[in-house]
């Protein structure tokens, strides 16, 4: 897809000149934006993740997206990869074209509120035109993604009812749910690394809740498997409403609503280069799907799987990875931060403490590989910086955030 922005040169000039102001005040503006929008349109709380709102992650992600769009307003092709990534999320959530004017209206109100007199009529008019151009790009990308999902064999457009046919405890904190369609019809294939959205109406909750969960098994098996970590309450955040509901109340025979698989963090099976998977905690789920797929589709392609966890009690899918490691082309290593004596006797246990570059270099055969990693944000920052320090090219580094996107280069 190629995008063209038919904006007046003066509009482009104003938007680009105000981009640094938006970067400085971005989170203030997006925080105010959400306050205004949810106040006037509380029905949108049926879509947005309330926890990400409370933690400020959604505000930071939106601020970054708005700033990027402002910088590249005259060459939106440059941010198409980001647009597609966000478009996958929007398609999986069920975002519709008619919701974009609502967002635009409240974004402009928030800019005016936060910038005050600096947000002149000329600035607001320019941003209104720019937003319309940006929104049209998102709407077009998302239409293509909706059409693509619906056109697949076994595909569908919005949400579809699935039955929990099996519930399996994988560790002290992670449980898997095996899901088959209630209508008994075919389900669409997916790319290893993709996710589905689960929509729940939880008793006692005013709004529906939607969460994305990676598909943790190889495609083509007639079911979808999601593996959910129970999010316990901490000093910084409350307990996860959806994850705790699924762990405590979703049972075999129950029905969950799912969107079709989405996401652009996927294993490139057209290449033959060595692959390195690096996971932290529940970040293992998309990488496990990739590893299983690799074993089926490219069984001789060299692969290294490094997993970091607190200890063996919370380490999920160890048996599955041990089986994959029976192949000579697949190496599996474990890093436990606080291992027990039993953990230290694990045949694949290799490091105590936290993952670091020195250990990665000692167990990864070559840096001329494609690196895929996922996990908590601090873990991902450590891995990303280690790979950059090692000299791994950016085009060989692939990762996904659970939740709104962030910036791994910033503290």
C-alpha positions in Angstrom: 0.0 0.0 0.0 1.3 3.5 -0.9 0.0 6.5 1.0 -0.2 10.1 -0.3 -1.1 13.1 1.8 -2.9 15.8 -0.1 -2.2 18.4 2.5 -1.5 22.1 2.0 2.2 22.9 2.3 1.3 25.4 5.1 -0.5 22.6 7.0 2.5 20.4 6.7 4.8 23.2 7.9 2.7 23.9 11.0 2.3 20.3 11.9 6.0 19.6 11.6 7.0 22.8 13.5 4.7 21.8 16.4 5.9 18.2 16.5 8.6 19.0 19.1 6.0 20.7 21.3 3.8 17.6 21.2 6.8 15.4 22.0 7.4 17.5 25.2 3.8 17.6 26.2 2.7 14.3 24.6 1.8 12.3 27.7 -0.1 15.3 29.2 -2.1 15.6 26.0 -2.9 12.0 25.7 -3.8 11.7 29.3 -6.2 14.6 28.9 -7.5 13.1 25.6 -8.5 9.8 27.3 -10.2 11.7 30.2 -12.3 13.7 27.8 -13.1 10.9 25.4 -14.2 8.4 28.1 -16.2 11.1 29.8 -18.2 11.8 26.7 -18.1 8.2 25.2 -18.0 5.7 28.2 -19.0 3.0 25.7 -15.4 3.0 24.5 -14.4 1.6 27.8 -15.7 -1.7 26.4 -12.7 -1.8 24.1 -9.8 -0.2 25.9 -7.6 -2.0 28.5 -8.3 -0.2 31.8 -5.1 -1.5 33.4 -2.9 0.0 30.7 -4.7 3.3 31.2 -4.0 3.3 34.9 -0.3 2.5 34.4 0.1 5.2 31.7 1.3 2.7 29.1 -1.5 3.5 26.7 -0.9 7.2 27.0 2.8 6.8 26.3 2.2 4.6 23.3 -0.4 7.0 21.8 1.9 10.0 22.4 4.7 8.2 20.6 2.4 7.4 17.6 1.1 11.0 17.4 4.6 12.4 17.5 5.8 9.9 14.8 2.8 10.9 12.6 3.6 14.6 13.0 7.2 14.1 12.1 6.4 12.2 9.0 3.2 13.9 8.0 4.6 14.6 4.5 5.8 11.0 4.0 3.4 8.7 5.9 4.9 5.7 3.9 7.8 5.9 6.4 5.6 4.9 9.3 3.5 2.2 7.5 5.2 -0.6 9.5 4.0 1.1 12.7 0.6 1.7 11.3 0.2 -1.9 10.3 1.4 -3.1 13.8 -1.2 -0.8 15.4 -3.8 -1.8 12.7 -3.4 -5.5 13.7 -4.2 -4.5 17.3 -7.2 -2.4 16.2 -8.6 -5.1 14.0 -8.3 -7.7 16.8 -10.1 -5.3 19.1 -12.9 -4.5 16.6 -12.1 -0.8 16.1 -14.4 0.7 13.4 -14.0 3.6 11.0 -16.8 5.6 12.7 -14.7 5.7 15.9 -11.9 7.7 14.3 -13.8 11.1 14.2 -14.5 10.6 18.0 -10.8 10.2 18.6 -9.9 13.2 16.4 -12.4 15.5 18.1 -11.1 14.7 21.6 -7.4 14.7 20.6 -7.8 18.3 19.3 -9.7 19.3 22.5 -6.8 17.8 24.5 -4.2 19.7 22.5 -6.1 22.9 23.1 -6.5 22.2 26.8 -2.9 21.4 27.4 -1.2 24.0 25.1 -3.6 26.8 25.9 -2.8 30.0 23.9 -0.1 28.3 22.0 -2.7 26.2 20.3 -3.9 28.9 18.0 -6.8 28.5 15.6 -4.2 28.0 12.8 -2.5 25.2 14.7 -5.7 23.4 15.5 -7.0 23.7 11.9 -3.7 22.3 10.6 -3.8 19.4 13.1 -7.5 18.7 12.2 -6.5 18.3 8.6 -3.4 16.2 9.5 -5.5 13.9 11.7 -8.0 13.3 8.9 -5.1 12.3 6.6 -3.6 10.0 9.3 -6.9 8.5 10.2 -7.6 7.7 6.5 -4.4 5.7 6.4 -5.3 3.7 9.5 -8.8 3.1 8.2 -7.5 1.8 4.9 -4.9 -0.5 6.5 -7.5 -1.9 9.0 -10.0 -2.5 6.2 -7.4 -4.6 4.4 -6.7 -6.5 7.6 -10.5 -7.1 8.3 -11.0 -8.3 4.7 -7.9 -10.5 4.9 -9.1 -12.2 8.2 -12.6 -12.8 6.8 -11.4 -14.1 3.5 -9.2 -16.9 4.9 -10.5 -20.4 5.0 -12.2 -20.7 8.4 -11.7 -17.0 8.9 -14.1 -14.4 10.4 -14.5 -10.6 10.8 -15.2 -9.7 14.4 -15.7 -12.1 17.3 -16.6 -15.8 17.3 -17.6 -18.1 20.1 -15.1 -20.8 21.1 -15.5 -23.6 23.7 -12.8 -24.3 26.3 -12.2 -28.0 25.5 -9.2 -28.4 27.8 -7.6 -26.4 30.7 -4.1 -27.2 31.7 -1.9 -25.8 34.5 1.5 -25.2 33.0 3.3 -23.7 36.1 2.5 -22.0 39.3 1.3 -18.9 37.5 0.5 -20.0 33.9 -2.5 -21.9 32.6 -3.3 -23.0 29.0 -6.8 -23.0 27.5 -7.4 -25.2 24.4 -10.2 -23.6 22.3 -12.4 -25.0 19.5 -15.2 -23.2 17.7 -18.7 -23.6 19.1 -20.1 -24.0 15.6 -17.8 -26.9 14.8 -16.6 -25.3 11.5 -13.1 -24.7 10.4 -10.8 -22.2 12.0 -8.3 -20.0 10.1 -4.6 -20.8 10.1 -2.2 -18.3 11.6 1.5 -17.4 11.6 3.6 -18.5 14.5 3.9 -15.6 16.9 0.4 -14.2 16.3 -2.3 -13.6 19.0 -6.0 -13.5 19.4 -8.2 -11.2 21.4 -10.5 -12.6 24.1 -13.6 -10.6 25.0 -15.2 -11.3 28.3 -18.3 -10.1 30.1 -17.3 -10.6 33.7 -20.1 -10.7 36.4 -20.0 -7.5 38.5 -18.0 -5.5 35.8 -19.7 -2.6 34.1 -17.8 -2.9 30.8 -16.6 -5.8 28.7 -12.9 -6.6 28.9 -10.7 -7.5 25.9 -7.2 -8.9 26.2 -4.7 -10.2 23.7 -3.0 -13.5 24.2 -0.4 -15.1 22.0 -1.2 -18.5 20.4 1.3 -20.8 22.1 1.2 -23.9 19.9 2.0 -24.5 16.2 -0.8 -23.7 13.7 -2.8 -26.3 11.9 -4.0 -28.4 14.8 -7.7 -27.7 14.7 -7.7 -25.7 18.0 -6.2 -22.5 19.3 -4.1 -22.6 22.5 -3.6 -19.5 24.7 -1.5 -19.6 27.8 -2.4 -17.0 30.4 -0.3 -15.8 33.3 -2.2 -14.9 36.5 -1.4 -11.2 37.1 -1.2 -10.9 40.9 -1.6 -7.5 42.6 1.7 -5.6 43.3 2.5 -2.3 44.9 2.3 -0.7 41.5 -0.8 -2.3 40.0 -3.9 -4.1 40.9 -4.6 -7.8 40.1 -5.4 -8.5 36.5 -9.2 -8.7 36.2 -9.2 -10.9 33.1 -6.3 -13.2 33.9 -7.6 -14.0 37.4 -11.1 -14.5 36.0 -9.8 -17.0 33.4 -7.7 -18.9 36.0 -10.4 -19.0 38.7 -13.7 -19.2 36.7 -13.2 -20.3 33.1 -13.7 -24.0 33.0 -13.9 -26.7 30.4 -17.2 -26.4 28.5 -17.3 -22.6 28.9 -17.5 -20.3 25.9 -15.1 -17.4 25.2 -15.4 -14.9 22.3 -12.3 -14.6 20.1 -11.2 -12.4 17.3 -9.3 -13.9 14.4 -5.5 -14.3 14.8 -3.5 -11.1 14.3 -0.1 -9.6 14.7 3.1 -8.9 12.8 5.6 -10.4 15.2 6.0 -13.7 13.3 8.7 -16.2 12.4 10.2 -15.7 8.9 10.1 -19.2 7.5 11.5 -18.1 4.1 14.9 -17.8 5.6 17.4 -20.5 6.5 19.6 -18.4 8.9 20.1 -19.7 12.5 17.3 -18.6 14.9 17.7 -17.5 18.5 14.6 -17.3 20.8 15.0 -15.4 24.1 12.1 -15.4 26.4 11.4 -14.0 29.9 8.4 -15.4 31.9 5.2 -15.6 30.0 7.0 -14.0 27.0 7.7 -17.6 26.2 4.3 -18.1 24.5 4.8 -16.6 21.0 8.3 -18.0 20.9 7.1 -21.4 21.8 4.7 -21.3 18.8 7.6 -20.3 16.6 9.8 -23.1 18.0 7.1 -25.8 17.5 6.5 -24.5 13.9 10.2 -24.6 13.2 10.4 -28.2 14.3 7.6 -29.1 11.8 8.5 -26.9 8.9 12.3 -26.5 9.1 13.5 -29.3 11.4 17.2 -28.9 10.5 17.4 -25.1 10.8 19.7 -24.3 13.7 17.8 -22.9 16.7 18.8 -21.8 20.2 16.1 -21.2 22.9 17.1 -19.3 26.0 14.5 -18.9 28.7 14.7 -16.7 31.8 12.4 -17.2 34.8 12.5 -16.7 38.6 12.7 -20.4 39.3 11.4 -23.8 38.2 8.0 -23.3 40.0 7.0 -20.5 37.5 8.7 -22.0 34.5 6.0 -23.2 32.0 6.4 -25.6 29.0 9.7 -27.1 30.2 8.7 -30.6 29.0 7.7 -29.3 25.5 11.1 -27.6 25.2 13.0 -30.6 26.4 11.3 -32.6 23.7 12.3 -30.0 21.1 15.8 -30.1 22.4 16.1 -33.8 21.5 16.8 -32.7 18.0 20.5 -32.0 17.3 19.7 -28.7 15.6 17.9 -27.3 18.7 19.7 -26.0 21.8 17.8 -25.2 25.0 19.3 -23.2 28.0 17.7 -21.9 31.2 18.5 -18.9 33.3 16.9 -18.9 36.8 17.2 -15.8 38.9 16.6 -17.6 42.2 16.9 -21.4 41.5 16.2 -24.1 44.1 18.6 -27.0 44.6 16.3 -29.1 42.4 16.4 -26.4 39.7 20.2 -26.5 39.7 20.0 -30.2 38.8 17.9 -29.5 35.7 19.8 -30.8 32.6 19.3 -27.6 30.7 19.9 -25.2 33.7 22.9 -23.0 32.7 22.9 -19.8 34.6 21.9 -18.4 38.0 21.0 -14.7 38.2 19.8 -12.5 35.3 20.4 -12.8 31.6 23.4 -10.8 30.3 25.6 -10.4 27.2 28.5 -12.5 28.5 26.2 -15.5 29.0 24.4 -14.9 25.7 27.7 -14.9 23.9 28.8 -18.1 25.7 25.7 -20.1 24.6 24.7 -18.6 21.3 26.8 -20.2 18.5 26.8 -17.1 16.2 25.5 -13.5 16.2 24.8 -14.0 12.4 21.3 -15.2 13.3 17.7 -13.8 13.6 16.9 -13.0 17.2 13.3 -13.1 18.5 12.6 -12.1 22.0 9.6 -11.3 24.3 9.1 -10.8 28.0 8.7 -8.0 30.6 9.9 -4.6 29.4 13.0 -4.4 31.7 14.0 -7.9 30.4 13.5 -6.8 26.8 15.6 -3.7 27.3 18.4 -5.8 28.7 18.3 -8.2 25.7 17.9 -5.4 23.1 20.9 -3.5 24.5 23.0 -6.6 24.7 22.3 -7.5 21.1 23.1 -3.9 20.0 26.3 -4.0 22.0 27.2 -7.3 20.4 26.8 -5.7 17.0 23.7 -7.6 15.8 22.1 -5.6 12.9 18.7 -4.0 13.6 17.1 -6.0 10.8 17.9 -9.2 12.6 16.3 -8.1 15.9 12.6 -8.9 16.3 10.5 -8.4 19.4 7.0 -7.7 20.6 5.6 -5.9 23.6 2.7 -7.4 25.6 0.5 -4.4 25.7 1.1 -0.9 24.2 4.4 -0.5 22.4 7.3 1.1 24.2 10.9 2.3 23.5 13.7 -0.2 24.3 16.3 2.5 23.8 15.1 4.7 26.7 15.4 4.1 30.4 
